[in-house]
Amino acid sequence: MQTASKKVVNGWAMYDWANSVYNLVITTSFFPIYFLAVTGKGGDHQVNFLGRKFVNSSLYDYILATSYLLVALLYPILTSIADTRGNKKNFMRFFCYMGAIGCSSLFFFKEHTLTIGIISFMLAAMGYAGSLVFYNAYLPEIAAPADQDRISARGFSFGYIGSVIMQFIGFGLVTVMGDTPEESLQAIRITFLLVGIWWFGFAQITFRRLPNATVRKEQKGHILKDGFIEMKKVYAQVKQLPVLKRYLRGFFFYSMGVQTVMLAATLFGSKVLKLPDTNLIVTVVLIQLVAILGAWSMSRLSTQFGNLRVLMGVILFWIVICLAAYYTASLAEHGVNTEYYFYGLAVGVGLVMGGIQSLSRSTYSKLMPETKDTASFFSYYDLTEKLAIVIGIFSFGFIEEVTGSMKNSILSLIFFFTIGLVWLIAALKKQKQQA
């Protein structure tokens, strides 16, 4: 196949520009800070929800884990319908709008409206995760295999640039309006509203430019049952592909670590290292800027050394980052100023954060068999990732709640990365045998 026109490719990449503001502003910077501020006013970091007391940061982790679990359960059904009826774009649009509405409705989240905040946060997370499976499924349809690493990296680069712009807008609002803590929180709520508008607005470029999928003959049977039958078929095909099978096992485990670091980094900086909110927001922007270079560099390295080798090197780097984070948290517990340690960790995370996501997606796209059921195959990929997030972020929150220290949660991430590395080594070995 030939790669689609530049207009179509850039239109596809613009969805990263549109929805990455959720990933940066909501889950990575402003919302974690806001959530801890609103739920921690009593000073004990405890919050009542559903008749039970939770550590506020652990509750945050549980909400995310629940949101991704709900989306994962829906994936088989939705993508099977999209593949058989050719309405992939409609489902992508539905989840996009759900996420945008969820982000904007966080404007109404205050100290005494915790339930509204949690529901809005869940809608935003489900919209983001749900739309990505259809977005990712377009990659093998618009890009030839030789161009998929490059185009995948372009999408992530667009996302980082767009999200940094939105981050600066939010930071500007906090700077101008934030004379008091209450005014700062008001500025952050306005930023949530703008994130939803940004996501909704720029996504229209994508929806206008992406082609409509070819409508296949409808399958007989019940749509709920057919979805899981379709997923079973994908699983059966994956079992017959030794390299892809081993790669997905590795991807499952290292995604537990990668996604948890990205989702919990701000909580770690705020609660464990006790860094000022302004410093955290600036640091997150720094991570995004470095990530642009990281995504581009990793795409180039993969052409020289191969995807699996580069991924193995990156995972080793992630393990070093986790060890450094554990050491930094230990210093903070003994009263050492760890501000510059955190900045160093942030640069390290930025270098490998975007690259590993981009390269993971394109590696899967190249290893999967030729098929018209791209949504179902990428549903399987995203299902693997979302279940990894559920386990990773839940474990992170649970270990903190049980042990009383987020530092201990970091050890679980090292364990996940190590298992992922072992499976990637197995995949590379099998790939060499087949060459």
C-alpha positions as CSV (number, residue, x, y, z in Angstrom):
1,M,0.0,0.0,0.0
2,Q,1.0,3.6,-0.4
3,T,1.0,6.2,2.4
4,A,-1.9,8.6,2.3
5,S,-1.5,12.3,1.2
6,K,0.1,14.8,3.5
7,K,-3.2,16.4,4.2
8,V,-4.7,13.1,5.5
9,V,-1.6,12.3,7.5
10,N,-1.5,15.7,9.1
11,G,-5.2,15.5,9.7
12,W,-4.7,12.2,11.6
13,A,-1.8,13.7,13.6
14,M,-4.0,16.7,14.5
15,Y,-6.1,14.4,16.8
16,D,-3.0,14.0,18.9
17,W,-2.8,17.8,19.0
18,A,-6.4,17.9,20.1
19,N,-6.6,15.2,22.7
20,S,-3.1,15.4,24.2
21,V,-4.2,18.5,26.2
22,Y,-6.2,16.0,28.3
23,N,-3.1,13.9,29.0
24,L,-0.9,16.8,29.9
25,V,-3.2,19.3,31.6
26,I,-5.7,17.0,33.2
27,T,-3.8,13.8,34.2
28,T,-0.2,15.1,34.3
29,S,-0.2,18.6,35.8
30,F,-3.1,20.8,36.7
31,F,-5.7,18.2,37.8
32,P,-3.5,16.2,40.2
33,I,-2.4,19.4,41.8
34,Y,-6.0,20.6,42.0
35,F,-7.3,17.3,43.3
36,L,-4.8,17.1,46.1
37,A,-5.5,20.8,47.0
38,V,-9.3,20.3,47.1
39,T,-9.3,16.9,48.9
40,G,-6.4,17.7,51.3
41,K,-7.7,20.8,53.1
42,G,-8.1,18.9,56.3
43,G,-4.4,18.4,56.5
44,D,-4.5,14.6,56.9
45,H,-4.8,13.7,53.1
46,Q,-8.0,11.7,53.9
47,V,-11.2,12.0,51.9
48,N,-14.6,10.4,52.4
49,F,-16.2,8.7,49.4
50,L,-18.8,6.0,49.2
51,G,-18.9,5.7,52.9
52,R,-15.2,5.0,53.2
53,K,-12.1,7.0,54.0
54,F,-9.3,7.0,51.3
55,V,-5.9,8.5,51.1
56,N,-6.6,11.2,48.5
57,S,-3.8,10.2,46.1
58,S,-4.8,6.6,46.3
59,L,-8.4,7.5,45.5
60,Y,-7.1,9.4,42.5
61,D,-5.3,6.2,41.3
62,Y,-8.4,4.1,41.9
63,I,-10.6,6.5,39.9
64,L,-8.2,6.2,36.9
65,A,-8.0,2.5,37.2
66,T,-11.8,2.1,37.3
67,S,-12.2,4.4,34.2
68,Y,-9.7,2.4,32.2
69,L,-11.2,-0.9,33.3
70,L,-14.7,0.2,32.1
71,V,-13.3,1.3,28.7
72,A,-11.3,-2.0,28.4
73,L,-14.5,-4.0,28.9
74,L,-16.2,-2.0,26.1
75,Y,-13.4,-2.3,23.6
76,P,-14.3,-5.7,22.1
77,I,-17.9,-4.7,21.4
78,L,-17.2,-1.2,20.0
79,T,-14.4,-2.2,17.7
80,S,-16.1,-5.2,16.3
81,I,-19.1,-3.0,15.4
82,A,-16.7,-0.4,13.9
83,D,-14.9,-3.0,11.8
84,T,-18.0,-4.7,10.5
85,R,-20.0,-1.6,9.8
86,G,-17.4,0.8,8.7
87,N,-18.3,3.5,11.3
88,K,-14.9,3.7,13.0
89,K,-14.9,7.5,12.7
90,N,-18.3,7.8,14.4
91,F,-17.1,5.9,17.5
92,M,-13.9,8.0,17.6
93,R,-16.1,11.1,17.5
94,F,-18.4,9.8,20.2
95,F,-15.6,9.2,22.7
96,C,-13.9,12.5,21.7
97,Y,-17.0,14.4,22.7
98,M,-17.5,12.4,25.9
99,G,-13.9,13.3,26.9
100,A,-14.2,16.9,26.0
101,I,-17.5,17.3,28.0
102,G,-15.8,15.5,30.9
103,C,-12.9,17.9,30.9
104,S,-15.0,21.0,30.7
105,S,-17.4,19.9,33.4
106,L,-14.5,19.7,35.8
107,F,-15.1,23.5,36.0
108,F,-17.8,22.6,38.5
109,F,-15.6,20.5,40.8
110,K,-15.1,22.1,44.1
111,E,-14.5,21.0,47.7
112,H,-18.2,20.1,48.3
113,T,-18.8,18.7,44.8
114,L,-16.5,15.7,45.0
115,T,-18.9,13.4,43.2
116,I,-19.2,15.8,40.2
117,G,-15.5,16.0,40.0
118,I,-15.1,12.2,40.1
119,I,-17.8,11.6,37.4
120,S,-16.3,14.3,35.2
121,F,-12.8,12.9,35.6
122,M,-14.0,9.4,34.7
123,L,-15.8,10.7,31.6
124,A,-12.7,12.5,30.5
125,A,-10.5,9.4,31.0
126,M,-13.0,7.1,29.3
127,G,-13.3,9.5,26.4
128,Y,-9.6,9.8,25.9
129,A,-8.9,6.0,26.2
130,G,-12.0,5.1,24.1
131,S,-11.2,7.4,21.2
132,L,-7.5,6.3,21.0
133,V,-8.3,2.8,19.9
134,F,-10.0,4.1,16.8
135,Y,-7.4,6.7,16.2
136,N,-4.6,4.1,16.4
137,A,-6.5,1.8,14.1
138,Y,-6.2,4.4,11.3
139,L,-2.4,4.2,11.3
140,P,-2.0,1.0,9.2
141,E,-4.7,2.4,6.8
142,I,-3.0,5.7,6.1
143,A,0.7,4.7,6.3
144,A,2.8,2.2,4.5
145,P,4.8,-0.1,6.9
146,A,8.1,1.8,6.0
147,D,6.5,5.1,7.1
148,Q,4.6,4.0,10.2
149,D,7.4,4.8,12.7
150,R,7.8,8.3,11.2
151,I,4.1,9.0,11.1
152,S,3.4,7.6,14.5
153,A,6.2,9.8,15.9
154,R,4.7,12.8,14.0
155,G,1.4,12.2,15.9
156,F,3.1,12.3,19.3
157,S,5.1,15.3,18.3
158,F,1.9,17.2,17.3
159,G,0.4,16.2,20.6
160,Y,3.3,17.5,22.7
161,I,3.4,20.8,20.8
162,G,-0.3,21.4,21.2
163,S,-0.5,20.3,24.8
164,V,2.4,22.6,25.7
165,I,0.6,25.6,24.2
166,M,-2.5,24.8,26.2
167,Q,-0.3,24.3,29.3
168,F,1.2,27.8,28.8
169,I,-2.3,29.2,28.5
170,G,-3.3,27.6,31.8
171,F,-0.1,28.7,33.5
172,G,-0.7,32.3,32.2
173,L,-4.2,32.2,33.7
174,V,-2.9,31.0,37.1
175,T,-0.2,33.7,37.0
176,V,-2.5,36.6,36.2
177,M,-5.5,35.5,38.3
178,G,-3.7,33.7,41.2
179,D,-3.2,36.4,43.7
180,T,-4.9,34.2,46.4
181,P,-5.2,30.4,46.7
182,E,-8.9,30.6,45.9
183,E,-8.2,32.6,42.7
184,S,-5.6,30.2,41.7
185,L,-8.1,27.3,42.0
186,Q,-10.6,29.4,39.9
187,A,-8.0,29.8,37.2
188,I,-7.3,26.1,37.1
189,R,-11.1,25.4,36.8
190,I,-11.2,27.8,33.8
191,T,-8.3,25.9,32.3
192,F,-10.3,22.6,32.6
193,L,-13.1,24.3,30.6
194,L,-10.7,25.5,27.9
195,V,-9.2,22.0,27.6
196,G,-12.5,20.6,26.7
197,I,-13.1,23.3,24.1
198,W,-9.6,22.8,22.6
199,W,-10.1,19.1,22.3
200,F,-13.6,19.4,20.7
201,G,-12.5,22.2,18.4
202,F,-9.3,20.9,16.9
203,A,-10.7,17.3,16.6
204,Q,-13.0,18.7,13.8
205,I,-9.9,18.9,11.5
206,T,-9.3,15.2,12.0
207,F,-12.9,14.3,11.4
208,R,-13.0,16.3,8.2
209,R,-9.8,14.8,6.7
210,L,-9.8,11.2,7.8
211,P,-11.4,8.8,5.2
212,N,-14.5,6.9,6.0
213,A,-13.9,3.2,6.4
214,T,-15.1,0.8,3.8
215,V,-18.4,-0.8,4.9
216,R,-18.1,-4.6,5.1
217,K,-21.0,-7.0,5.0
218,E,-22.6,-7.2,8.5
219,Q,-22.0,-10.3,10.4
220,K,-25.0,-12.2,11.7
221,G,-25.5,-12.7,15.4
222,H,-25.8,-10.5,18.5
223,I,-23.5,-7.5,18.6
224,L,-22.5,-8.0,22.2
225,K,-21.5,-11.6,21.6
226,D,-19.9,-10.9,18.2
227,G,-17.5,-8.4,19.9
228,F,-16.0,-11.0,22.1
229,I,-15.9,-13.6,19.3
230,E,-14.0,-11.1,17.2
231,M,-11.5,-10.6,20.1
232,K,-11.1,-14.3,20.5
233,K,-10.3,-14.5,16.8
234,V,-7.6,-11.9,17.2
235,Y,-6.2,-13.7,20.2
236,A,-6.1,-16.9,18.1
237,Q,-4.1,-15.2,15.4
238,V,-1.7,-13.6,17.8
239,K,-1.0,-17.1,19.3
240,Q,0.2,-18.2,15.9
241,L,2.7,-15.3,15.6
242,P,5.6,-16.0,18.0
243,V,7.3,-12.6,17.8
244,L,4.1,-10.6,18.1
245,K,2.9,-12.9,21.0
246,R,6.1,-12.3,23.0
247,Y,6.2,-8.6,22.1
248,L,2.7,-8.1,23.5
249,R,3.5,-9.9,26.7
250,G,6.5,-7.5,27.1
251,F,4.4,-4.5,26.2
252,F,1.8,-5.5,28.8
253,F,4.3,-5.5,31.6
254,Y,6.4,-2.5,30.7
255,S,3.2,-0.5,30.0
256,M,2.3,-1.0,33.7
257,G,5.4,1.0,34.5
258,V,5.4,3.6,31.8
259,Q,1.7,4.6,32.1
260,T,1.9,4.7,35.9
261,V,4.9,6.9,35.9
262,M,3.2,9.3,33.6
263,L,0.0,9.3,35.6
264,A,1.5,9.5,39.0
265,A,4.6,11.7,38.5
266,T,2.9,15.0,39.6
267,L,1.4,13.3,42.7
268,F,4.9,12.1,43.5
269,G,6.4,15.6,43.1
270,S,3.7,17.3,45.0
271,K,3.1,14.9,47.9
272,V,6.4,13.1,48.4
273,L,8.9,15.8,47.4
274,K,6.5,18.7,48.4
275,L,7.5,20.9,45.5
276,P,5.6,24.1,44.8
277,D,2.8,23.9,42.3
278,T,4.4,26.4,40.0
279,N,7.6,24.4,39.8
280,L,5.6,21.3,39.0
281,I,3.7,22.9,36.2
282,V,6.9,24.3,34.6
283,T,8.6,20.9,35.0
284,V,5.7,19.2,33.2
285,V,6.2,21.6,30.3
286,L,9.9,20.8,30.3
287,I,9.0,17.1,30.1
288,Q,6.8,17.7,27.0
289,L,9.5,19.7,25.2
290,V,12.1,17.1,25.8
291,A,9.6,14.4,24.8
292,I,9.4,15.9,21.3
293,L,13.1,15.3,20.8
294,G,12.8,11.9,22.4
295,A,10.0,10.7,20.0
296,W,11.9,11.9,17.0
297,S,15.2,10.4,18.1
298,M,13.8,7.0,18.9
299,S,12.1,6.9,15.5
300,R,15.5,7.5,13.9
301,L,17.3,4.9,16.1
302,S,14.7,2.3,15.3
303,T,15.7,2.5,11.6
304,Q,19.3,1.8,12.5
305,F,19.0,-0.8,15.3
306,G,15.5,-2.2,14.9
307,N,12.4,-1.6,17.0
308,L,12.9,-4.3,19.6
309,R,16.5,-3.4,20.4
310,V,15.6,0.2,20.9
311,L,12.7,-0.7,23.1
312,M,14.9,-2.9,25.2
313,G,17.4,-0.1,25.7
314,V,14.6,2.3,26.6
315,I,13.2,0.0,29.2
316,L,16.6,-0.3,30.9
317,F,16.6,3.5,31.0
318,W,13.2,3.4,32.7
319,I,14.5,1.0,35.3
320,V,17.3,3.5,36.1
321,I,14.8,6.3,36.4
322,C,12.7,4.3,38.9
323,L,15.8,3.5,41.0
324,A,16.7,7.2,41.0
325,A,13.1,8.1,42.0
326,Y,13.2,5.7,44.9
327,Y,16.5,7.2,46.0
328,T,15.2,10.7,45.7
329,A,12.1,9.8,47.8
330,S,14.4,8.4,50.5
331,L,16.4,11.6,50.6
332,A,13.2,13.6,50.8
333,E,12.1,11.6,53.8
334,H,15.3,12.6,55.6
335,G,14.7,16.3,54.9
336,V,17.1,16.7,52.0
337,N,16.1,19.3,49.3
338,T,15.3,17.2,46.3
339,E,14.1,19.9,43.9
340,Y,16.9,19.5,41.4
341,Y,16.8,15.7,41.7
342,F,13.2,15.9,40.5
343,Y,14.2,18.1,37.5
344,G,16.8,15.5,36.5
345,L,14.2,12.8,36.7
346,A,11.8,14.9,34.6
347,V,14.4,15.3,31.8
348,G,15.0,11.5,31.9
349,V,11.3,10.7,31.7
350,G,10.8,13.2,28.9
351,L,13.5,11.6,26.8
352,V,11.8,8.2,26.8
353,M,8.2,9.0,27.5
354,G,7.0,9.9,24.0
355,G,9.4,7.7,22.2
356,I,8.4,4.5,23.9
357,Q,4.7,5.1,23.2
358,S,5.3,6.0,19.6
359,L,7.6,3.1,19.0
360,S,5.4,0.6,20.8
361,R,2.4,1.6,18.6
362,S,4.4,1.4,15.3
363,T,6.1,-1.9,16.4
364,Y,2.7,-3.5,16.9
365,S,1.5,-2.1,13.6
366,K,4.4,-3.7,11.7
367,L,4.3,-7.0,13.5
368,M,0.5,-7.6,13.1
369,P,-0.6,-9.5,10.0
370,E,-2.2,-7.9,7.0
371,T,-5.9,-7.5,7.8
372,K,-8.9,-5.3,7.2
373,D,-9.9,-5.7,10.9
374,T,-7.6,-3.0,12.0
375,A,-9.9,-1.7,14.7
376,S,-10.2,-5.2,16.2
377,F,-6.4,-5.7,16.2
378,F,-5.8,-2.3,17.7
379,S,-8.6,-2.9,20.2
380,Y,-6.6,-5.9,21.3
381,Y,-3.5,-3.7,21.6
382,D,-5.3,-1.0,23.5
383,L,-7.0,-3.6,25.7
384,T,-3.6,-4.9,26.6
385,E,-2.4,-1.4,27.5
386,K,-5.5,-0.4,29.4
387,L,-5.5,-3.5,31.5
388,A,-1.8,-2.8,32.2
389,I,-2.8,0.7,33.3
390,V,-5.5,-0.7,35.6
391,I,-3.1,-3.1,37.3
392,G,-0.2,-0.6,37.4
393,I,-2.0,2.5,38.7
394,F,-4.2,0.4,41.1
395,S,-1.0,-1.3,42.5
396,F,0.7,2.0,42.9
397,G,-2.3,3.5,44.9
398,F,-2.9,0.3,46.9
399,I,0.8,-0.1,48.0
400,E,0.9,3.5,49.1
401,E,-2.4,3.1,51.1
402,V,-1.2,-0.1,52.8
403,T,2.4,1.0,53.5
404,G,1.8,4.7,54.0
405,S,4.5,5.7,51.6
406,M,4.4,6.3,47.8
407,K,8.1,5.5,47.8
408,N,7.3,1.8,48.2
409,S,5.0,1.9,45.2
410,I,8.0,2.7,43.0
411,L,9.4,-0.8,43.6
412,S,6.4,-2.4,41.9
413,L,7.3,-0.4,38.8
414,I,10.8,-1.8,38.7
415,F,9.3,-5.3,38.9
416,F,7.0,-4.6,36.0
417,F,9.7,-3.1,33.8
418,T,12.0,-6.1,34.4
419,I,9.4,-8.6,33.4
420,G,8.7,-6.6,30.3
421,L,12.3,-6.5,29.4
422,V,12.6,-10.3,29.7
423,W,9.7,-10.8,27.2
424,L,11.2,-8.4,24.7
425,I,14.5,-10.3,24.8
426,A,12.5,-13.4,24.0
427,A,10.7,-11.7,21.1
428,L,14.0,-10.5,19.7
429,K,15.5,-14.0,20.0
430,K,12.5,-15.5,18.2
431,Q,12.7,-12.8,15.5
432,K,16.4,-13.7,14.8
433,Q,15.4,-17.4,14.5
434,Q,12.8,-16.6,11.9
435,A,15.1,-14.3,9.9
